[in-house]
């Protein structure tokens, strides 16, 4: 069993990016004690070494989802700033959320495409008007439809239609991936400071 968790410093100062690094270390130690493994899938580094604006992790092992839930919400790293001496603030907030799932790619195989001949109007001569050389192609998994009558031969129009469908399926996948990335980025704006579900401090882990 495995699940993912996204830790984010939000729009907070560099201390929050530092807090992400410290909380990630604490989370990994907690997971290890429970027989779970944590793999870093991706990260946006902070301005300083060992700091992160965000980190996407994969947690694997028995009760991985239960463990992730215990770390989901607003987290607080409570310690003086390592960058600004004399700063009164000691609470640095981080958010941990399940990420939006990656959009799976849409497989494109010709057997999923229904191709039928049809007639289209417009210029093109007597042959085009009388013969069904135009192609209407439907990609069943996505519902995309194209009609091609650029050529006088059915086989050529079929080839063009398949190419267009493949291109549009890929464009749809690209748009879905962009939407997922945008949704993940919104997590940075959803950090609620205060009332954390966990307060962690430097020192020995529990």
N, C-alpha and C positions, 0 to 999 in steps of 0.2 A: 504494500500500500504506500502511496506517496501523494504529496500535496505541495502546493507552492505558496509562498508568502512574499509579499513585497514590503520592504522597509523603506521609508522615505523621510527625509529631513524637511519636507515641505519647502516653504519659502523662508525658513528660518535662517539665522546667522550661521557662521562657520562652526560654531560650537555644536549646533544640531547635527551637522555632518560628522563631527567628531563623535557625538552621542550615538549615531547609527553604527559606527565602527565598534564602539564599546559594547553596545547592546547586542550586536551580531556575535561578538566574542562570547558574551554571557549566554546567549541563546544556544550557541553551538555546544558550550559546556553542559548546559541543562539537557540538551538532546542526547549528548554522549552518555550521560548518566542513566538515561532511560532506554539505552540501546538503539537509538535512532541515529541516522546519518544525515548530514546537512551538506548540500552541494551548492556552491554559488553558480547560478545560471548566467547572470548578467549584473552589471553594476555601472553606475554613473559616479565617477570619482569626485571627491571634493577638491578644494583648493590646496589642501595640505596632505602629506603622506598618511595613509591609514584612515582617511576620512572618506565618507560616501554621501553623495546627495540622495542616492537610492541604491538598493541592492535587491535583486530578485533571487530567492533561494528555493531549492527543492528539498523537502524533508521526506525521508523514506524510512519505513520500518513499521512495526506494529503500533497501532494507535497514533499514526502520524497526524491524522486529521484532528484528533483530540488534543494532541500537543500543540499543533498550530493554532487551534482555537484559544488555548491558554495564553498565547502571545499575540492575539489579534485585538487591535484597538489602539488607544493612545498609550505610548510608553514614555517613561520619564527616566532620564539619566541625571542623577542628583550629585553634582560635584562642582567645585569652583572652575571657572573658565581657565583652560591652559594657555590661552592666548592673550587675555586682558587682565592684568594684575589689578586687584582692587575692585573688580566688578562685583556688584552685590548679588547679581542673579546667579542662582545655582541649579535651577531646574531647566533642563533642556529636553524639549518634547520631540517625539518621533511617532509616526503612525505606521502601523503594520496591518496590512489588508491582504486578503486573497486577491491575486491579480485577475484581470480579465483574461480569459483563455485565448490563446492564439487561434486565429482563424485557420482551420485546416485547409490545405490546398484542394481545389476541385479537380479530380482526375479527369482527363479528357481522352476518351477512346472513341474511335469512329463508330463502334457498335452502339454507342449511346446516342447517335445522331440519326434522326429520321430524315431521309432525303426523298423528296417527291418532285416530279416535273410539273411545271406550270407554264402558263402563257402570260405574258405581260404586254401592256399596251405601249404606245410610243413608237418612235422611228426605229427602223431596223430592217425594213424590207419584208417581202412576202414570206420568206422562209421563217422569220421570227414570229410572224403573226399566225402561221398555220401549225408550226411544230412546237411541241412542249420542250424547248431547249432551256428555258429558265429553270432555276432551282430554288425550291423552298426547303431550307434545312432547319431542323429543330433539335437543339441539344436538350434532351429530356431531363437530366439532373438539375440544370439551372433554369430551364424554360426559355432560354434565349432562342430567338428566331431571326434568320437572315434570308433575304430573297436576292438572288444574283441573276442578272441577265446580261452581264457585260460581254459575254462571248456567244458565238453562234452554235457552239457545240456544248451539249449537255455535260460531257465529261469535264470540260474546262470550267464550266460554271460550278460544277460540283466541287472541284478542287479549290476554287476560290472561296466557296461557301464554307468549306471545312476550315480553311485557313482563317477566315474572318471569325468563325465561331471560337476557334482556339484562342485567338487574340483577345476576344471579348471576355472569355472565361478567365484568362490571365489578368486582364485589366480589373475584372470584378474581384479576383483574389487580392490584387494589390490594394484596391480600395478598402477591402475588409481588414487587411493588415494595418493600414494607416488608421482605420477607425479604432482598432485595438490599442495601437500605440497612443492615440489621442486620449482614449479612456484611461489608460494607465497613467498618463501624465497628469490627468485631473486629480489623481490621488494626492499630488503635491499641494493642491489647493484645498483639500478636505481635512487637513490636519487640525484637530480641535485641541487647543492647549488647555490644560487643566483636567482634573478628574481622571487621571491615568489609571489603567487597569493594572499596571505594574510600575513600581518605583525601584530602580536598581541603583546601587552605589558602588564605588570602588571598594575593593577588599575581597575577602574570601567569598566564593559562591556558596549559596545555600545547598 
